[in-house]
Amino acid sequence: MNKYEIMYIVKATLSEDEIKAVKERFEGILTKNDAKIIDSKKLGQKELAYEVKKQKTGYYFLVTIESKDDKAINEFDRLALISKDVLRHLVTKLEN
């Protein structure tokens, strides 16, 4: 099993319910693609180092998962790139 850490930033202009819905949707994408969520943290709203898509702040999330293949990561990456609610995301493979 491979371990991955995913950090993504959601627009701060969304309501609390919309932010929760984005988090649940992206965690659902991972679990539907046979990934096991080990840890999920909402790191809160932080100021961005530079403006991204006309946003100066964003809500940071950190998810640690285990997956036997990269199917879940590829699907998360694909959908995060086309999502209007996700400003940036980063996927890191952790050493076993």
QUIGI-V59914 format. One record per residue. N is the residue number from 1. RES is the residue in one small letter. SS is DSSP state (alpha for helix, beta for strand, coil for the rest). OMEGA is omega in degrees with one decimal (999 if undefined). Layout:
# QUIGI-V59914
{{N	RES	SS	OMEGA} {N	RES	SS	OMEGA}}
This chain:
# QUIGI-V59914
{{1	m	coil	176.7} {2	n	beta	176.9} {3	k	beta	178.8} {4	y	beta	174.1} {5	e	beta	-178.2} {6	i	beta	173.0} {7	m	beta	176.2} {8	y	beta	-176.6} {9	i	beta	-179.7} {10	v	beta	179.8} {11	k	beta	179.6} {12	a	coil	-179.0} {13	t	coil	179.1} {14	l	coil	176.1} {15	s	coil	-179.5} {16	e	alpha	178.8} {17	d	alpha	179.0} {18	e	alpha	178.3} {19	i	alpha	178.1} {20	k	alpha	179.5} {21	a	alpha	178.0} {22	v	alpha	179.2} {23	k	alpha	-179.4} {24	e	alpha	-179.5} {25	r	alpha	-177.7} {26	f	alpha	173.3} {27	e	alpha	175.4} {28	g	alpha	177.2} {29	i	alpha	-179.7} {30	l	alpha	-177.3} {31	t	alpha	177.8} {32	k	alpha	-179.7} {33	n	coil	172.1} {34	d	coil	173.5} {35	a	coil	178.2} {36	k	beta	179.9} {37	i	beta	179.8} {38	i	beta	-177.3} {39	d	beta	177.7} {40	s	beta	-177.5} {41	k	beta	169.9} {42	k	beta	-176.1} {43	l	beta	175.7} {44	g	beta	-178.8} {45	q	beta	-179.5} {46	k	beta	176.1} {47	e	beta	179.1} {48	l	beta	179.4} {49	a	beta	176.6} {50	y	beta	-177.0} {51	e	beta	179.7} {52	v	beta	-179.5} {53	k	coil	179.0} {54	k	coil	178.4} {55	q	beta	178.5} {56	k	beta	177.5} {57	t	beta	178.2} {58	g	beta	176.1} {59	y	beta	-177.6} {60	y	beta	175.7} {61	f	beta	178.4} {62	l	beta	-178.3} {63	v	beta	174.7} {64	t	beta	-177.3} {65	i	beta	169.8} {66	e	beta	-179.7} {67	s	beta	-179.8} {68	k	coil	176.5} {69	d	coil	-177.0} {70	d	coil	-179.9} {71	k	alpha	-179.1} {72	a	alpha	180.0} {73	i	alpha	179.6} {74	n	alpha	179.9} {75	e	alpha	176.4} {76	f	alpha	-179.5} {77	d	alpha	-179.0} {78	r	alpha	-176.6} {79	l	alpha	177.0} {80	a	alpha	179.3} {81	l	alpha	-177.8} {82	i	alpha	-179.9} {83	s	coil	176.8} {84	k	coil	-176.6} {85	d	coil	-179.2} {86	v	beta	-179.1} {87	l	beta	-179.8} {88	r	beta	173.7} {89	h	beta	-179.4} {90	l	beta	178.9} {91	v	beta	179.9} {92	t	beta	175.7} {93	k	beta	179.9} {94	l	beta	177.0} {95	e	coil	-178.8} {96	n	coil	999}}
